[in-house]
Amino acid sequence: MTRCGGARLTPQRSAKPSPSLCSLFAKQYLNTMTEAQLQQYDKLINEPSNDWDIYYWATEAQPTPPDYQGEVMNMLQEFTKNREQEQRLRAPDLEYLDVAKQ
């Protein structure tokens, strides 16, 4: 997988909480992730069949299954706490994906 390997690393699901959460998270962290982190993130946003599962794990409302525990989930859980109290009302525009660098 290459850095910012296209739309695959950007949540493309319906308007449920986790796509917006994951898109905001991606905007902040995607361009600085290591290859291992990118692989973890790719697995996280593409494998679970239920968007709500990702949301519940990120908000720590439910325990994260071992297959999805790791550095990226820790980062997402911390991001979800929104300690800076940023307004996060909608998914960001996708300008942060520089397709020309692929």
N, C-alpha and C positions, 0 to 999 in steps of 0.2 A: 504494500500500500504506500502510496506517495503522500507527502504532506499536502493537506487540503485536496485529497484525491477526488474532487468533484462533489456532486450532490450527494453521494453516498454517505458522506460525513455530516450532512445537514439533515435534521429530522424532516421528513416529508409526509407525515401523517396528518390526520384531521385536526381540527381546532380543539384539542383537548389540552389539559394543563402541561403534560410532559413535553410536547413539541415546542411550546413557547419557552418553557424552562430550559430545555436542551438547546434551543436556538440562542437564547441569551447567554447561556454558559459557553456555547461554541464561539460566540462573538468575542467573549472575553479571553478564552483560553486556547482555541483551536490552533492559532498560528504559532503558539509557543510550545505546543506539546511535542514530546519525544515520539519516536516511532512506536515504542511500547505503549505509551499513553494513547496514541492514535488508534492502535489496535484494540485496546480496552474500550475506548469510546465507541468505535465502530461496532463492536460486539454489543455494547450496552444499548445503542439506539436502533440496532437492526435485528437482534435476536428475540427479545421478549415479545410475545404476541399481544400483550395487553399494555397500552400506554399508561394506564393507571398504576400498574406495577412499578414502573420507573418512578412515577410521581411519589408513590408511597415509600419507596426505598430512599429516594432523595430527601424526602421530608422526615425520614426516620419514623414514619407512622407504622411501618412494618419492617421486620428484619430483612436485610439484603441477603439473597441466596449466595452461597459460597462462589458460584460461577461468576457473579457480578461484583464481588467485593474486590477492592484494590485501590490503587492510588487515584484513579479517575473518579470512582464512586466517592471516595473521601473528599476530593475536590468539589464534586457536585453537591454533596451534603453540606459542605461549608458554604458554598455559593448560595445554596437555598436558604440558609439562615439570614442572608441579606443584612449583615451587621451594619452596613452603611445606610440602610433604609432607602435604597434607590427605588424610584418608581419603575416598576416592571409590569406595565399594563398590556403590552402586546409584544409579539415576536419582532425582532429587529429586522431591518432591511438586510438583504444579503450582500451588501457592498463589501463586507469583510472577507468574502471569498474571492481572492484574486486568481481568476481562472487562467490568466495569461502566464502565471508562474508554474503551471502544471507541465 
